[in-house]
Amino acid sequence: MMQRLLQFTFDFFESAPAAPTTHSAGVDKSSPQPVQQVPAPASFAHPRATRQAMLDGIPVAYAFKRGKRRTIGFSVCADGLAVSAPKWVPLYEIDKAVLEKSDWILKKLQQTRERHARLESARIDWKDGVTLPFLGQMMTVLIDPHHAFGNAGAELKPSAAEALTLHVSLPHSATPEQLRDAVQAWLMRQARRIFTERLDHFSPPLGVRWRKLSLSSAGTRWGSASADGAIRLNWRLVHFKLPVLDYVVVHELSHLRVMDHSPRFWDTVREVVPDYAQLRGQLRDEGIPRW
């Protein structure tokens, strides 16, 4: 019974529910209880936590909600653990499910915490000569007050050893915020251009039509798709190599055929991106600059 109820995911894509997955694990003798106090530092706490479990001696406060669904769902994101369940499942079954998934939950929470630490350590120091990745290749940003570069305000130029240099038309007295905004504006223009090209490239093999592209700056979501053909993509994807970016594009276009994360959906993604699992791992594990 419990195995048929369980569902868990560790995915930045939140436009549809994840596919049901079964898993077995040992059961701890302790039981989750409603949150009554702030967890100790050696713990994990979701900012909207309403329940708490002791998993291998570690307090885990998680967000819990009920909804119209057929399975108990587990998701881990930057905020922490979230658990959702059908309205008819009793609390003791949910408690049992959380405890059975303790190994998976703690592993994903720790991975997320480590990833956040990597991102914080990669925070950009906005000054002349700063480097950041563009399509997986390191790009040096240089302030160049002698050129306007047309209406773009910046121009990408190749330099020695095939390195990239972005010349930005700002005075040397420009503030870090001015430099950041100029580079972000350039990157967002490149993102719209590249996303449009890749959407047009992958739509025919998938047999779908997209109708509208929007750029997002979401912190934990790389993309989303609506049944009307509207696609939202995070402009920060331009930091990744093109194959990783393409995976996200195909992921969202595939939702125009299958609006969930069922096995049929992943089969659709696999038709165009056979190594999607590896690319999805890179998207999750590879750090990008912290803005």
FISE-532744 format. One record per residue (C-alpha): residue in one letter; residue number from 0; x, y, z. Coordinates in steps of 0.02 Angstrom, whole numbers, plus 50000, padded with zeros to 5 digits. Layout:
+----+-----+-------+-------+-------+
: aa :   i :    xx :    yy :    zz :
+----+-----+-------+-------+-------+
:  A : NUM :     X :     Y :     Z :
...
+----+-----+-------+-------+-------+
# end
This chain:
+----+-----+-------+-------+-------+
: aa :   i :    xx :    yy :    zz :
+----+-----+-------+-------+-------+
:  M :   0 : 50000 : 50000 : 50000 :
:  M :   1 : 50133 : 50125 : 50052 :
:  Q :   2 : 50241 : 50092 : 49900 :
:  R :   3 : 50095 : 50138 : 49788 :
:  L :   4 : 50075 : 50302 : 49882 :
:  L :   5 : 50251 : 50367 : 49876 :
:  Q :   6 : 50319 : 50494 : 49756 :
:  F :   7 : 50477 : 50599 : 49766 :
:  T :   8 : 50573 : 50718 : 49657 :
:  F :   9 : 50724 : 50832 : 49656 :
:  D :  10 : 50689 : 50941 : 49507 :
:  F :  11 : 50698 : 51126 : 49469 :
:  F :  12 : 50553 : 51109 : 49348 :
:  E :  13 : 50389 : 51139 : 49438 :
:  S :  14 : 50266 : 51161 : 49295 :
:  A :  15 : 50193 : 50988 : 49323 :
:  P :  16 : 50194 : 50849 : 49455 :
:  A :  17 : 50333 : 50720 : 49452 :
:  A :  18 : 50312 : 50539 : 49401 :
:  P :  19 : 50267 : 50414 : 49538 :
:  T :  20 : 50418 : 50318 : 49601 :
:  T :  21 : 50430 : 50178 : 49727 :
:  H :  22 : 50568 : 50154 : 49853 :
:  S :  23 : 50592 : 50052 : 50011 :
:  A :  24 : 50693 : 50096 : 50165 :
:  G :  25 : 50708 : 50054 : 50349 :
:  V :  26 : 50581 : 50129 : 50470 :
:  D :  27 : 50639 : 50234 : 50616 :
:  K :  28 : 50546 : 50210 : 50780 :
:  S :  29 : 50522 : 50397 : 50808 :
:  S :  30 : 50374 : 50493 : 50734 :
:  P :  31 : 50358 : 50667 : 50656 :
:  Q :  32 : 50272 : 50795 : 50766 :
:  P :  33 : 50202 : 50969 : 50733 :
:  V :  34 : 50337 : 51103 : 50736 :
:  Q :  35 : 50344 : 51186 : 50907 :
:  Q :  36 : 50515 : 51268 : 50913 :
:  V :  37 : 50655 : 51330 : 50802 :
:  P :  38 : 50770 : 51184 : 50754 :
:  A :  39 : 50949 : 51179 : 50813 :
:  P :  40 : 51085 : 51237 : 50693 :
:  A :  41 : 51126 : 51057 : 50643 :
:  S :  42 : 50957 : 51039 : 50560 :
:  F :  43 : 50854 : 51078 : 50406 :
:  A :  44 : 50704 : 51194 : 50413 :
:  H :  45 : 50588 : 51247 : 50273 :
:  P :  46 : 50535 : 51431 : 50296 :
:  R :  47 : 50351 : 51376 : 50286 :
:  A :  48 : 50372 : 51220 : 50392 :
:  T :  49 : 50219 : 51155 : 50484 :
:  R :  50 : 50281 : 50983 : 50537 :
:  Q :  51 : 50446 : 50910 : 50597 :
:  A :  52 : 50531 : 50740 : 50594 :
:  M :  53 : 50685 : 50672 : 50680 :
:  L :  54 : 50781 : 50582 : 50544 :
:  D :  55 : 50937 : 50491 : 50607 :
:  G :  56 : 50943 : 50614 : 50751 :
:  I :  57 : 50931 : 50767 : 50638 :
:  P :  58 : 50780 : 50884 : 50653 :
:  V :  59 : 50697 : 50911 : 50484 :
:  A :  60 : 50557 : 51040 : 50483 :
:  Y :  61 : 50457 : 51027 : 50322 :
:  A :  62 : 50314 : 51112 : 50232 :
:  F :  63 : 50161 : 51001 : 50225 :
:  K :  64 : 50003 : 51021 : 50122 :
:  R :  65 : 49860 : 50917 : 50058 :
:  G :  66 : 49788 : 50923 : 49885 :
:  K :  67 : 49701 : 50833 : 49744 :
:  R :  68 : 49830 : 50700 : 49708 :
:  R :  69 : 49846 : 50511 : 49717 :
:  T :  70 : 50018 : 50494 : 49797 :
:  I :  71 : 50122 : 50560 : 49940 :
:  G :  72 : 50250 : 50676 : 49861 :
:  F :  73 : 50421 : 50730 : 49921 :
:  S :  74 : 50519 : 50874 : 49845 :
:  V :  75 : 50681 : 50957 : 49896 :
:  C :  76 : 50727 : 51131 : 49837 :
:  A :  77 : 50828 : 51278 : 49902 :
:  D :  78 : 50700 : 51309 : 50039 :
:  G :  79 : 50706 : 51131 : 50105 :
:  L :  80 : 50589 : 50981 : 50110 :
:  A :  81 : 50407 : 50993 : 50057 :
:  V :  82 : 50283 : 50850 : 50077 :
:  S :  83 : 50113 : 50842 : 49994 :
:  A :  84 : 49981 : 50709 : 50013 :
:  P :  85 : 49803 : 50663 : 49960 :
:  K :  86 : 49666 : 50723 : 50075 :
:  W :  87 : 49616 : 50546 : 50121 :
:  V :  88 : 49787 : 50485 : 50183 :
:  P :  89 : 49798 : 50485 : 50375 :
:  L :  90 : 49940 : 50575 : 50462 :
:  Y :  91 : 50016 : 50415 : 50530 :
:  E :  92 : 50039 : 50353 : 50351 :
:  I :  93 : 50125 : 50516 : 50305 :
:  D :  94 : 50236 : 50505 : 50459 :
:  K :  95 : 50284 : 50328 : 50409 :
:  A :  96 : 50323 : 50382 : 50231 :
:  V :  97 : 50437 : 50523 : 50290 :
:  L :  98 : 50533 : 50404 : 50402 :
:  E :  99 : 50549 : 50272 : 50266 :
:  K : 100 : 50626 : 50404 : 50152 :
:  S : 101 : 50746 : 50470 : 50283 :
:  D : 102 : 50904 : 50419 : 50189 :
:  W : 103 : 50845 : 50499 : 50026 :
:  I : 104 : 50781 : 50656 : 50113 :
:  L : 105 : 50942 : 50687 : 50211 :
:  K : 106 : 51049 : 50654 : 50058 :
:  K : 107 : 50953 : 50778 : 49951 :
:  L : 108 : 50946 : 50910 : 50088 :
:  Q : 109 : 51134 : 50899 : 50114 :
:  Q : 110 : 51166 : 50908 : 49927 :
:  T : 111 : 51056 : 51062 : 49916 :
:  R : 112 : 51145 : 51145 : 50062 :
:  E : 113 : 51316 : 51110 : 49985 :
:  R : 114 : 51258 : 51176 : 49818 :
:  H : 115 : 51196 : 51336 : 49900 :
:  A : 116 : 51366 : 51357 : 49984 :
:  R : 117 : 51452 : 51336 : 49815 :
:  L : 118 : 51339 : 51467 : 49738 :
:  E : 119 : 51374 : 51589 : 49879 :
:  S : 120 : 51561 : 51564 : 49858 :
:  A : 121 : 51542 : 51601 : 49672 :
:  R : 122 : 51459 : 51770 : 49700 :
:  I : 123 : 51518 : 51893 : 49568 :
:  D : 124 : 51633 : 52036 : 49620 :
:  W : 125 : 51577 : 52169 : 49497 :
:  K : 126 : 51733 : 52261 : 49441 :
:  D : 127 : 51837 : 52286 : 49284 :
:  G : 128 : 51911 : 52119 : 49232 :
:  V : 129 : 51783 : 52008 : 49320 :
:  T : 130 : 51754 : 51837 : 49239 :
:  L : 131 : 51593 : 51736 : 49223 :
:  P : 132 : 51536 : 51593 : 49112 :
:  F : 133 : 51442 : 51618 : 48950 :
:  L : 134 : 51380 : 51460 : 48864 :
:  G : 135 : 51503 : 51362 : 48971 :
:  Q : 136 : 51655 : 51464 : 48922 :
:  M : 137 : 51736 : 51592 : 49037 :
:  M : 138 : 51710 : 51771 : 48982 :
:  T : 139 : 51809 : 51921 : 49045 :
:  V : 140 : 51715 : 52085 : 49067 :
:  L : 141 : 51814 : 52242 : 49024 :
:  I : 142 : 51758 : 52421 : 49045 :
:  D : 143 : 51788 : 52511 : 48880 :
:  P : 144 : 51734 : 52694 : 48886 :
:  H : 145 : 51799 : 52735 : 48711 :
:  H : 146 : 51663 : 52644 : 48614 :
:  A : 147 : 51473 : 52651 : 48620 :
:  F : 148 : 51450 : 52484 : 48528 :
:  G : 149 : 51295 : 52550 : 48443 :
:  N : 150 : 51137 : 52535 : 48545 :
:  A : 151 : 51193 : 52375 : 48630 :
:  G : 152 : 51309 : 52454 : 48756 :
:  A : 153 : 51424 : 52302 : 48750 :
:  E : 154 : 51511 : 52193 : 48623 :
:  L : 155 : 51584 : 52018 : 48637 :
:  K : 156 : 51756 : 51999 : 48560 :
:  P : 157 : 51868 : 51846 : 48547 :
:  S : 158 : 52039 : 51865 : 48627 :
:  A : 159 : 52195 : 51759 : 48643 :
:  A : 160 : 52176 : 51569 : 48656 :
:  E : 161 : 51994 : 51581 : 48601 :
:  A : 162 : 51946 : 51665 : 48764 :
:  L : 163 : 51799 : 51783 : 48765 :
:  T : 164 : 51800 : 51966 : 48815 :
:  L : 165 : 51645 : 52072 : 48839 :
:  H : 166 : 51684 : 52255 : 48812 :
:  V : 167 : 51560 : 52364 : 48906 :
:  S : 168 : 51535 : 52547 : 48862 :
:  L : 169 : 51547 : 52625 : 49035 :
:  P : 170 : 51666 : 52751 : 49114 :
:  H : 171 : 51800 : 52682 : 49230 :
:  S : 172 : 51710 : 52773 : 49370 :
:  A : 173 : 51556 : 52662 : 49348 :
:  T : 174 : 51487 : 52583 : 49506 :
:  P : 175 : 51478 : 52394 : 49529 :
:  E : 176 : 51290 : 52407 : 49511 :
:  Q : 177 : 51305 : 52497 : 49344 :
:  L : 178 : 51425 : 52365 : 49278 :
:  R : 179 : 51313 : 52224 : 49340 :
:  D : 180 : 51159 : 52299 : 49258 :
:  A : 181 : 51249 : 52326 : 49092 :
:  V : 182 : 51312 : 52147 : 49087 :
:  Q : 183 : 51143 : 52077 : 49138 :
:  A : 184 : 51056 : 52176 : 49001 :
:  W : 185 : 51178 : 52105 : 48873 :
:  L : 186 : 51158 : 51927 : 48937 :
:  M : 187 : 50968 : 51941 : 48934 :
:  R : 188 : 50974 : 51998 : 48753 :
:  Q : 189 : 51083 : 51849 : 48711 :
:  A : 190 : 50967 : 51735 : 48808 :
:  R : 191 : 50814 : 51789 : 48709 :
:  R : 192 : 50906 : 51768 : 48544 :
:  I : 193 : 50977 : 51597 : 48588 :
:  F : 194 : 50815 : 51532 : 48666 :
:  T : 195 : 50716 : 51583 : 48513 :
:  E : 196 : 50839 : 51493 : 48398 :
:  R : 197 : 50836 : 51334 : 48503 :
:  L : 198 : 50646 : 51334 : 48522 :
:  D : 199 : 50629 : 51348 : 48333 :
:  H : 200 : 50758 : 51211 : 48311 :
:  F : 201 : 50677 : 51082 : 48426 :
:  S : 202 : 50492 : 51117 : 48395 :
:  P : 203 : 50479 : 51023 : 48227 :
:  P : 204 : 50554 : 50857 : 48288 :
:  L : 205 : 50438 : 50862 : 48438 :
:  G : 206 : 50288 : 50906 : 48331 :
:  V : 207 : 50238 : 51056 : 48437 :
:  R : 208 : 50220 : 51244 : 48414 :
:  W : 209 : 50272 : 51372 : 48543 :
:  R : 210 : 50187 : 51541 : 48537 :
:  K : 211 : 50267 : 51655 : 48666 :
:  L : 212 : 50436 : 51666 : 48753 :
:  S : 213 : 50461 : 51754 : 48920 :
:  L : 214 : 50622 : 51771 : 49018 :
:  S : 215 : 50620 : 51737 : 49204 :
:  S : 216 : 50739 : 51768 : 49349 :
:  A : 217 : 50667 : 51634 : 49463 :
:  G : 218 : 50782 : 51570 : 49598 :
:  T : 219 : 50735 : 51386 : 49592 :
:  R : 220 : 50647 : 51359 : 49426 :
:  W : 221 : 50735 : 51347 : 49259 :
:  G : 222 : 50582 : 51342 : 49150 :
:  S : 223 : 50395 : 51318 : 49134 :
:  A : 224 : 50269 : 51287 : 48996 :
:  S : 225 : 50083 : 51319 : 48975 :
:  A : 226 : 49959 : 51223 : 48869 :
:  D : 227 : 49931 : 51379 : 48762 :
:  G : 228 : 50112 : 51369 : 48699 :
:  A : 229 : 50186 : 51500 : 48815 :
:  I : 230 : 50364 : 51459 : 48871 :
:  R : 231 : 50461 : 51539 : 49015 :
:  L : 232 : 50649 : 51512 : 49026 :
:  N : 233 : 50772 : 51576 : 49154 :
:  W : 234 : 50894 : 51694 : 49069 :
:  R : 235 : 51035 : 51629 : 49181 :
:  L : 236 : 51035 : 51470 : 49077 :
:  V : 237 : 51157 : 51560 : 48961 :
:  H : 238 : 51292 : 51525 : 49091 :
:  F : 239 : 51282 : 51338 : 49049 :
:  K : 240 : 51350 : 51244 : 48900 :
:  L : 241 : 51231 : 51236 : 48752 :
:  P : 242 : 51185 : 51051 : 48776 :
:  V : 243 : 51123 : 51088 : 48952 :
:  L : 244 : 51026 : 51238 : 48891 :
:  D : 245 : 50953 : 51130 : 48751 :
:  Y : 246 : 50894 : 51002 : 48879 :
:  V : 247 : 50791 : 51135 : 48968 :
:  V : 248 : 50718 : 51196 : 48803 :
:  V : 249 : 50670 : 51018 : 48753 :
:  H : 250 : 50602 : 50986 : 48928 :
:  E : 251 : 50481 : 51132 : 48915 :
:  L : 252 : 50433 : 51099 : 48734 :
:  S : 253 : 50395 : 50918 : 48782 :
:  H : 254 : 50266 : 50984 : 48904 :
:  L : 255 : 50168 : 51048 : 48755 :
:  R : 256 : 50140 : 50864 : 48714 :
:  V : 257 : 50131 : 50792 : 48890 :
:  M : 258 : 50085 : 50911 : 49032 :
:  D : 259 : 50156 : 50808 : 49174 :
:  H : 260 : 50314 : 50713 : 49220 :
:  S : 261 : 50247 : 50540 : 49180 :
:  P : 262 : 50353 : 50404 : 49096 :
:  R : 263 : 50274 : 50458 : 48931 :
:  F : 264 : 50342 : 50634 : 48959 :
:  W : 265 : 50520 : 50572 : 48989 :
:  D : 266 : 50507 : 50460 : 48836 :
:  T : 267 : 50463 : 50617 : 48737 :
:  V : 268 : 50616 : 50708 : 48803 :
:  R : 269 : 50725 : 50556 : 48764 :
:  E : 270 : 50670 : 50558 : 48582 :
:  V : 271 : 50766 : 50719 : 48555 :
:  V : 272 : 50892 : 50719 : 48699 :
:  P : 273 : 50944 : 50537 : 48732 :
:  D : 274 : 51069 : 50588 : 48868 :
:  Y : 275 : 50946 : 50701 : 48959 :
:  A : 276 : 50980 : 50619 : 49128 :
:  Q : 277 : 51164 : 50666 : 49121 :
:  L : 278 : 51124 : 50843 : 49066 :
:  R : 279 : 50993 : 50859 : 49201 :
:  G : 280 : 51127 : 50810 : 49327 :
:  Q : 281 : 51243 : 50945 : 49261 :
:  L : 282 : 51105 : 51073 : 49276 :
:  R : 283 : 51078 : 51023 : 49457 :
:  D : 284 : 51259 : 51002 : 49511 :
:  E : 285 : 51361 : 51131 : 49415 :
:  G : 286 : 51370 : 51297 : 49503 :
:  I : 287 : 51338 : 51461 : 49414 :
:  P : 288 : 51386 : 51636 : 49472 :
:  R : 289 : 51286 : 51711 : 49614 :
:  W : 290 : 51214 : 51878 : 49560 :
+----+-----+-------+-------+-------+
# end
